[in-house]
């Protein structure tokens, strides 16, 4: 099978590319940058361009069977700053992608939505795929809008699709110097002996999924016909920021400094996902515990420090 991974040089994408190559698939990557931590891989065809570069994107779609759409130009915490850009760069350009998928007779598209922002403030926990979707940030609204357009293109043009709503993925190759991914960012600060800043009291609860478990779910929906079109992919459990800090103290054997500041208005107080549908229909279960995943991420971040030396 010939698979195009949009965002294939990013954190999630690079791990998915590894899985696809391991399973013997032909892989093409479209991304605006090369991988941050590795050189280009043998056997992968690379197309470099911004998501809005329609010519490069059109070329990348030629001869493809399945598209995995992992690109998002904004982050939840910054999307409200410029919702017009959020819509133009994500929703509008995804519409162009869908039109091109139809024109190129693509068999299926897999879309990475958001299990953390789509639902907004949940009424019941854990959150199921059919629960209300009331996002409170532009990022979540954009993801939800794209989901609706996927249904439209299925109805009008027969474009097959699957939506993955991941919780908070983490693991090796996630940037410890970035602004997304609380686990690698915190671990990076611990390694550099910098204080950790917490917005609020640290009681905010999220669902964290290790990257290998998330990629296993993506791979399943890429290569098989699924019963449903939407799957929550997470651990199925909620952990507070204070829980994370406690595990990190154990893993890193460090007594680091923590500061607490005013909570942010757009943060959902508590959310974690019901993963029963994925468990039953995909025969999928997360295999890596939170502590195991934090240990692997810590080992990776320490290896970066050693390489610099």
Secondary structure, DSSP 8 states (H G I E B T S, - for coil): -EEEEETTTSHHHHHHHHHHHHTT-EEEEEESS--SSS---TTEEEEE--TT-HHHHHHHHTT-SEEEE---SS-HHHHGGGHHHHIIIIIIHHHHHHHHHHHTT-SEEEEE--TTTSS-S-SSSSB-TTS----SSHHHHHHHHHHHHHHHHHHHH--EEEEEEE-EEE-TTS-TTSSS-HHHHHHHHHHTT--EEEESSS--EE-EEEHHHHHHHHHHHHHS--S-SEEEES-S--EEHHHHHHHHHHHHT----EEEE---TT--SB--B--HHHHHHS-----S-HHHHHHHHHHHHHHHHHHH-
